């Protein structure tokens, strides 16, 4: 990874900051306005017009989770997700990344969503440093969590389906899996030639800006 970037990027972390009060607890996040508005179309629109004219410097997101927004704040400044857990909680990272993808959808931040996709593929592809095993996002509760919070067109759904078709074993099939997921898996198997092996590539599941 290069340690250099465009000279113009320096303006993103200069200028005034705004306070984002997240959740029922109104947990405060102080972020440079130019940085968050450059990345998120939601904030770009929210911090213009009437909001800008009032002179307010605080915007509230009462329905969102402070922990997930902390991932977003960290990503804005560092470009990384602090989601690697020590110990045996090897699936919590996937829940965090699903939540990040969902938050990115709300905030209209495609780059953040695609970074979450990158992180999911990276985790599933890398052996666990403790036991050398690969841990895939195939728990029924995790898939249900993702499906309950996304729409049919969400690229993360297609990612989970293709990963399952690529790597899952018969013993992993659970009745608790969402019906929509199981239907997509069966459909994918029916369309897939027996000898075909698809390599999972994160960019195939990137979100793209809407034409609207």
C-alpha positions in Angstrom: 0.0 0.0 0.0 1.4 3.4 -1.0 2.2 5.9 1.8 1.5 8.8 -0.7 -1.7 10.4 -1.8 -2.9 13.3 -3.8 -1.8 16.7 -2.5 -5.4 17.9 -2.6 -6.4 15.3 0.0 -5.0 17.4 2.7 -8.0 19.7 2.6 -10.2 16.9 3.8 -9.0 17.1 7.4 -8.9 20.9 7.7 -11.6 23.3 8.5 -14.5 23.1 11.0 -15.7 19.9 12.6 -19.3 18.9 13.2 -20.7 16.8 16.0 -22.7 13.7 15.1 -24.9 12.5 18.1 -25.6 8.8 17.6 -28.1 6.5 19.3 -30.4 7.1 22.2 -27.4 7.9 24.3 -26.4 10.7 21.8 -22.8 9.5 21.8 -20.9 12.4 20.2 -18.5 12.0 17.3 -16.5 15.0 16.2 -15.6 14.8 12.5 -14.2 17.2 10.0 -17.1 18.5 7.9 -15.1 18.4 4.7 -14.1 14.8 5.3 -17.6 13.4 6.0 -19.3 15.4 3.3 -16.8 14.3 0.7 -17.4 10.6 1.6 -21.2 10.6 2.4 -23.9 12.0 0.1 -26.3 11.8 3.0 -24.2 14.2 5.1 -23.4 16.3 2.1 -27.2 16.9 1.7 -28.0 17.1 5.4 -25.4 19.7 6.1 -26.5 22.1 3.3 -29.6 24.1 2.8 -31.8 24.8 5.9 -29.3 23.0 8.3 -26.5 25.2 7.1 -28.5 28.3 7.4 -29.3 27.7 11.1 -25.7 27.6 12.0 -26.1 24.3 13.9 -23.0 22.2 14.3 -24.7 19.0 15.6 -26.6 16.4 13.7 -28.5 13.6 15.4 -28.8 10.0 14.3 -31.0 8.6 17.1 -31.8 5.2 15.4 -28.2 4.2 14.7 -25.7 2.2 16.8 -22.7 4.2 18.2 -20.4 1.1 18.0 -21.1 0.8 14.2 -20.7 4.6 13.7 -17.4 4.4 15.5 -16.3 2.0 12.8 -17.3 4.6 10.2 -15.5 7.4 12.0 -12.3 5.3 12.2 -12.6 4.3 8.6 -13.0 7.9 7.5 -9.7 8.9 9.0 -7.7 5.6 8.8 -9.3 3.7 5.9 -9.4 0.5 8.0 -12.0 -1.4 10.1 -10.9 -2.1 13.8 -12.9 -5.4 13.9 -10.4 -8.1 14.6 -11.2 -9.7 18.0 -8.9 -11.6 20.2 -10.0 -14.9 21.7 -12.7 -17.2 20.4 -15.2 -14.7 19.1 -14.3 -15.3 15.5 -17.8 -14.4 14.0 -18.4 -11.1 15.8 -16.3 -9.4 13.1 -18.8 -10.5 10.4 -21.7 -9.0 12.3 -19.8 -5.7 12.6 -19.0 -5.7 8.9 -22.7 -6.4 8.0 -23.7 -3.5 10.2 -21.1 -1.3 8.5 -22.5 -2.2 5.1 -26.0 -1.4 6.2 -24.9 1.9 7.7 -23.1 2.8 4.5 -26.3 2.2 2.6 -28.1 4.7 4.9 -25.3 7.3 4.7 -25.1 6.9 0.9 -21.4 6.1 1.2 -20.6 3.6 -1.5 -16.9 3.5 -0.7 -17.6 2.5 2.9 -19.9 -0.2 1.8 -17.4 -1.6 -0.7 -14.7 -1.5 2.0 -16.9 -3.6 4.2 -17.2 -6.1 1.2 -13.4 -6.1 0.9 -13.1 -6.8 4.6 -15.6 -9.7 4.5 -13.8 -11.3 1.6 -10.4 -10.8 3.3 -11.5 -12.4 6.5 -13.1 -15.4 4.8 -10.0 -15.9 2.7 -7.4 -15.8 5.5 -6.6 -18.6 7.9 -7.3 -17.8 11.5 -3.9 -16.9 13.2 -4.8 -19.0 16.3 -5.8 -22.4 14.7 -5.1 -21.9 10.9 -8.7 -22.6 10.0 -10.9 -20.4 7.7 -14.1 -19.2 9.2 -16.8 -18.4 6.7 -19.9 -16.2 7.3 -22.3 -19.1 7.1 -23.9 -19.1 10.5 -27.7 -19.0 10.1 -28.0 -16.2 12.6 -25.5 -14.1 10.7 -27.2 -14.7 7.3 -30.5 -13.9 8.9 -29.1 -10.7 10.3 -27.9 -9.6 6.9 -31.1 -10.5 5.1 -33.3 -8.8 7.7 -31.5 -5.5 7.3 -31.0 -5.4 3.5 -33.2 -5.4 0.4 -33.2 -8.0 -2.3 -30.8 -6.0 -4.5 -28.1 -5.7 -1.8 -24.8 -6.9 -3.1 -23.9 -8.4 0.2 -26.7 -11.0 -0.2 -25.2 -12.1 -3.6 -21.7 -12.2 -1.9 -23.0 -14.6 0.8 -24.8 -16.8 -1.7 -21.8 -17.1 -3.9 -19.5 -17.8 -1.0 -21.8 -20.5 0.3 -22.0 -22.1 -3.2 -18.2 -22.0 -3.5 -17.2 -23.3 -0.1 -20.1 -24.8 2.0 -20.5 -28.4 2.9 -23.7 -30.4 3.2 -23.5 -30.5 7.0 -23.7 -26.7 7.1 -27.2 -26.5 5.7 -29.6 -25.3 8.4 -33.4 -24.9 8.4 -33.0 -21.6 10.2 -31.4 -20.0 7.1 -33.7 -17.4 5.4 -35.8 -18.9 2.6 -34.7 -16.2 0.2 -31.1 -17.2 0.8 -31.8 -20.9 0.3 -33.7 -20.2 -2.9 -30.8 -18.2 -4.2 -28.3 -20.9 -3.3 -30.4 -23.6 -5.0 -30.8 -21.4 -8.1 -27.1 -20.8 -8.2 -26.3 -24.5 -8.0 -28.7 -25.2 -10.8 -27.1 -22.7 -13.1 -23.5 -23.6 -12.2 -21.7 -26.2 -14.4 -20.4 -29.1 -12.4 -16.8 -28.4 -13.2 -17.0 -24.6 -12.7 -15.2 -23.1 -9.7 -15.8 -19.4 -9.2 -13.1 -17.4 -7.4 -14.6 -14.8 -5.1 -13.5 -11.3 -5.9 -14.6 -8.5 -3.8 -15.1 -6.0 -6.6 -17.8 -8.2 -8.2 -20.0 -7.3 -5.2 -19.3 -3.5 -5.0 -22.1 -1.1 -4.7 -22.3 1.5 -7.5 -23.7 5.0 -7.4 -27.3 5.3 -8.4 -28.1 6.9 -11.7 -30.9 8.9 -10.0 
